[in-house]
Amino acid sequence: MEKKILVVGYFGYKTNQLDGQTVKTRNIYELFLRQNQRVNYIDTQTLRSEGFISLFNSLKKIITCNIFIYLPAHNNLKYLFPLFFILSKCFRFKIIYIVVGGWLVEFISNKPLHRFFLKNIFQIFTENQLMNRQLSEKYKIFNSTKIPNFRYGDFIPKIKILNEHKLKIVFMARINKKKGLDIVFSIADLILKNKYHNQISIDFYGPINQEDNEYFKSNLNKYDFICYNGVIQPDTIPNTLNNYDILLFPTHYYTEGFPGSILDSYRAGIPVIVSKWKHADEFVIDGETGFIVPFDNNVDYIWSKIIFIYNNPRVLFEMKNKAYIESLKYTSEVAWEIISSRF
């Protein structure tokens, strides 16, 4: 009998929101479509805004599915997961929870009921091995498996040495102070102070967090070597990033999972400079696919890495090749092999 699969998460179709949550949710849905599975979806963004009829139709989809693919953010997991768990026992469908980010272990530390539910669903897929280990060691949750973040396509980047000895830095993430905007602008100050403004540039891509809009725009206007280029559509990301030399990702989110920006950079053949968030060592090979700097007080460390690669274009060229090779671990084929083996 063919399984009826339902993917539930924040797709962001209504506003075309593009961030780590929506991109991964859409990618998981597409993964099942490409495998010719009988799959439907519920976008929790529209669920909140379309009233009773939408809620009734969604409930009908839930209780008639066989496999419930679940990609919640914090509030969804906190408030709706208990309901979904109860429905799964009443209507006998399997819940597969695909974790987005690295926050789950801390989030359930004071939620014993949620921990009980998680132990008793069919499968949890995490983004990293550390989370699997902590779930089992701290909470005796043994039904988790790592599934890497992934992308589609077989893009082959053009690996280049610095053109005219100019270093092009890119920041691609939500334009949010918590993603490290303050660090990027501190680096911009050092570029000016050390008179590298004709040799080093910084471009921003990503949706602007409204709370940080004024801060971002006011700082942006201080530098003629910095530019904001809007939001990149997913299908144009590899070609766009391939025009740069290195990604700067000095996040202040300690519980990042596997940021899509890093995977997208690897696919485009560019290494990264990242702050040492909780899972950084699992995804960045320091000195090979990028550089890991201290999580706090890291501006001078980042600057030293930038100057190092600017003065050593051959090293940067080798790191670009290693970054692309690393991306081959994170394909849709690898992800599907892991998921399908658990059905």
C-alpha positions in Angstrom: 0.0 0.0 0.0 1.4 3.4 -1.0 2.1 5.6 2.0 0.5 9.0 2.3 3.1 11.5 3.5 2.4 14.9 5.0 5.1 17.6 5.4 4.3 20.1 8.1 6.4 23.2 8.6 7.0 26.9 7.9 7.2 27.0 4.1 6.8 30.8 3.9 5.0 30.7 0.6 2.6 33.5 1.5 5.3 36.1 1.9 8.0 34.3 0.0 10.1 34.4 3.1 13.6 32.9 2.5 15.7 31.8 5.5 17.1 28.6 6.9 13.8 27.4 8.2 11.8 27.9 5.0 14.5 26.7 2.7 15.0 23.4 4.5 11.3 22.8 4.8 10.8 23.3 1.1 13.8 21.2 0.3 12.5 18.3 2.4 9.1 18.5 0.6 10.8 18.6 -2.8 12.9 15.6 -1.8 9.8 13.4 -1.4 8.2 14.8 -4.6 11.4 14.0 -6.6 11.1 10.4 -5.3 7.6 10.2 -6.7 6.1 9.8 -3.2 2.5 10.5 -2.5 3.1 13.7 -0.5 1.1 16.8 0.6 2.0 19.7 2.9 0.7 22.1 5.4 2.3 25.6 5.6 2.0 26.7 9.2 2.4 30.3 8.0 -1.0 30.2 6.2 -2.5 28.0 8.9 -2.4 30.9 11.4 -4.1 33.3 9.0 -6.8 31.5 7.0 -9.2 30.6 9.8 -11.5 27.7 10.5 -11.7 26.2 7.0 -8.0 26.0 6.7 -7.8 24.4 10.1 -10.4 21.8 9.2 -8.7 20.9 6.0 -5.3 20.7 7.7 -6.8 18.4 10.4 -8.2 16.1 7.7 -4.7 15.9 6.1 -3.1 15.0 9.4 -5.5 12.3 10.5 -5.4 10.6 7.1 -1.7 10.5 6.6 0.6 7.5 7.2 3.8 9.5 7.8 3.9 12.9 9.3 7.1 14.8 8.4 7.5 17.6 11.0 9.8 20.6 10.8 8.8 22.9 13.7 10.3 26.1 15.0 10.3 26.9 18.8 6.7 27.8 19.3 5.3 25.1 17.1 7.3 22.5 19.0 6.2 23.9 22.3 2.5 24.3 21.7 1.5 22.0 18.8 3.7 19.0 19.1 1.8 17.6 22.1 -1.4 17.7 20.0 0.3 16.1 17.0 1.7 13.4 19.3 -1.8 12.5 20.7 -3.3 12.5 17.2 -0.5 10.2 16.0 -1.5 7.6 18.7 -5.2 8.0 17.9 -4.9 7.7 14.2 -1.8 5.6 14.0 0.5 7.7 11.8 4.3 7.9 12.3 6.0 11.2 13.2 9.4 11.9 11.7 10.8 15.1 13.3 13.5 16.8 11.1 15.3 19.3 13.3 16.3 22.7 11.8 19.1 24.3 13.7 21.0 23.3 16.8 18.7 24.5 19.7 16.7 21.3 20.5 18.9 20.0 23.4 18.7 23.3 25.3 15.0 23.8 24.5 13.8 20.6 26.1 16.0 20.8 29.2 13.0 22.0 31.3 10.2 20.2 29.3 9.9 16.6 30.6 6.6 16.0 28.7 8.2 17.0 25.4 11.1 14.7 26.1 8.7 11.8 26.8 6.9 12.5 23.5 10.2 12.7 21.6 11.3 9.4 22.9 8.2 7.8 21.6 7.9 9.2 18.1 9.1 7.1 15.1 12.3 9.0 14.2 14.3 12.2 14.8 16.7 13.5 12.2 19.2 16.0 13.4 21.7 18.2 11.5 24.8 17.1 13.5 26.3 14.3 15.4 26.8 16.2 18.7 23.1 16.7 19.1 22.5 12.9 18.6 25.0 12.2 21.4 23.6 14.8 23.7 20.0 13.6 23.2 21.0 10.1 24.1 23.4 10.9 27.0 21.3 13.7 28.7 17.7 12.5 28.0 17.9 8.8 27.0 16.4 9.7 23.6 17.8 7.0 21.3 15.7 7.4 18.1 17.8 10.1 16.5 20.0 9.9 13.4 22.1 12.6 11.7 20.9 13.7 8.3 23.0 16.5 6.7 21.6 19.7 5.4 21.6 19.4 1.6 21.1 21.1 -1.7 20.0 20.1 -5.2 21.9 20.3 -8.4 25.4 19.5 -9.7 26.8 23.1 -9.9 30.5 23.1 -10.7 32.1 26.4 -9.7 34.9 28.2 -11.5 37.7 28.3 -9.0 39.7 31.5 -9.3 42.7 33.1 -7.7 42.2 36.7 -6.7 41.5 39.0 -9.6 43.8 42.0 -9.7 44.6 41.3 -6.1 41.2 42.3 -4.8 39.5 40.3 -2.1 35.7 40.1 -2.3 34.0 39.1 1.0 30.3 38.2 1.1 27.8 38.0 4.0 24.7 35.9 3.2 22.2 35.4 6.0 19.3 37.1 7.6 20.4 40.7 8.1 20.2 40.5 11.9 22.5 41.8 14.6 22.5 38.3 16.1 24.1 37.0 12.9 27.1 39.2 13.5 26.4 42.6 11.8 28.3 44.4 14.5 31.4 42.2 13.7 31.1 42.9 10.0 31.0 46.6 10.5 34.0 46.4 12.9 35.9 44.7 10.1 34.8 47.5 7.8 36.3 50.0 10.2 39.6 48.1 10.1 39.6 48.1 6.3 39.3 51.9 6.4 41.8 52.3 9.1 44.4 50.2 7.3 43.7 51.7 3.9 42.5 48.5 2.2 39.2 50.1 1.0 40.4 49.7 -2.7 41.6 46.2 -2.2 38.8 44.6 0.0 35.0 44.8 -0.5 32.0 43.4 1.4 28.6 42.6 -0.1 25.5 41.7 1.9 22.7 39.4 0.8 19.6 38.4 2.8 16.2 39.6 4.1 16.5 42.5 6.6 15.2 41.9 10.1 12.9 44.9 10.6 14.2 45.6 14.1 17.7 46.0 12.7 16.8 47.9 9.5 17.8 51.4 10.8 21.1 50.1 12.4 22.0 48.3 9.2 21.2 51.1 6.7 22.9 53.8 8.8 26.1 51.8 9.0 25.9 50.7 5.4 26.1 54.3 4.2 29.4 54.9 6.0 31.4 52.8 3.6 31.8 53.0 -0.2 33.2 49.5 -0.4 30.1 47.8 1.1 27.0 47.1 -0.8 23.6 45.5 0.0 22.2 43.4 -2.9 18.9 42.2 -1.6 17.7 38.6 -1.3 19.2 35.9 -3.6 16.6 33.4 -5.0 17.7 29.8 -4.1 18.3 28.8 -7.8 20.8 31.6 -8.4 22.8 31.3 -5.1 25.7 29.2 -6.5 26.3 31.4 -9.5 26.1 34.5 -7.3 28.5 33.3 -4.6 30.9 32.0 -7.1 31.9 35.6 -7.8 33.3 36.0 -4.2 36.4 34.8 -2.4 35.2 34.1 1.1 32.1 34.1 3.2 32.1 35.9 6.6 29.7 34.4 9.1 30.4 35.7 12.6 27.2 34.5 14.2 26.2 35.3 17.8 23.8 32.3 17.8 25.7 29.8 19.8 23.1 27.0 19.0 23.3 27.3 15.2 22.9 23.9 13.5 24.4 23.7 10.1 23.8 27.1 8.5 22.7 26.9 4.9 25.0 29.9 4.1 28.0 27.7 4.8 26.8 24.9 2.6 25.9 27.3 -0.2 29.4 28.8 0.1 31.0 25.3 -0.2 28.9 24.5 -3.3 30.1 27.8 -4.9 33.7 26.9 -4.1 34.4 29.6 -1.5 35.7 29.0 2.1 34.3 30.6 5.2 35.4 32.6 8.3 33.0 31.7 11.2 32.7 32.3 14.9 33.1 29.1 16.9 29.4 28.3 17.5 28.5 25.1 19.2 28.7 22.9 16.2 31.3 24.7 14.1 34.0 22.1 14.3 31.7 19.5 12.7 31.2 21.6 9.6 34.2 23.8 9.1 37.7 22.2 8.8 39.9 24.9 10.2 42.6 26.0 7.8 41.1 23.9 5.0 37.5 24.7 4.2 37.6 27.9 6.3 38.7 29.5 9.5 37.1 29.2 12.9 37.7 32.1 15.3 36.7 32.6 18.9 33.0 33.0 19.5 33.5 36.3 21.5 35.9 39.2 21.1 36.9 37.9 17.6 37.3 41.0 15.5 41.1 41.0 15.6 41.2 37.2 14.8 38.9 37.7 11.8 41.0 40.6 10.5 44.2 38.6 10.8 42.6 35.8 8.7 41.4 38.3 6.1 44.9 39.8 5.7 46.4 36.3 5.6 44.3 35.1 2.7 44.7 38.5 0.9 48.5 38.1 1.1 48.4 34.4 0.2 46.2 33.9 -2.8 47.6 30.5 -3.5 46.4 29.3 -0.1 43.0 30.8 -0.7 42.8 29.0 -4.1 43.5 25.6 -2.4 40.9 26.4 0.2 38.3 27.1 -2.5 38.9 23.7 -4.0 38.6 22.0 -0.6 35.4 23.8 0.1 33.8 22.6 -3.1 35.0 19.0 -2.4 33.4 19.3 1.1 30.1 20.2 -0.5 29.8 16.8 -2.1 29.0 15.3 1.3 25.7 17.3 1.4 23.7 16.3 -1.6 20.0 15.3 -1.9 21.1 11.8 -2.8 22.9 11.4 0.5 19.9 12.8 2.4 17.4 10.5 0.6 19.5 7.4 1.2 19.4 8.1 5.0 15.7 9.0 5.1 14.4 6.2 3.0 16.4 3.6 5.0 14.3 4.5 8.0 10.8 4.0 6.5 
